[in-house]
C-alpha cells in the first residue's frame, strides 16, 4: 500500500562544516542532498538563521550531489 524506503538514506541535509565559539554560538553549512544547494545556518542564545550560501558574485553555491559527503 505504501512505498517503503530504506531508512538509512532518509536524511535530507548533510552538515559540511561546523564551527563553534567560546560563547556557545554555532555556525554550520548544510548541503541539501536532493538539490546540492548549500545553506549557512547560525545559532546562538539570541536566535537562529538559515540562508542560502552565496559566492563572491552573489550566486548560490551548489555542490555536486556525489560530493556532499
Helices and strands as residue ranges (DSSP letters): G 7-9, E 13-20, E 26-32, E 38-44, E 47-52, G 65-67
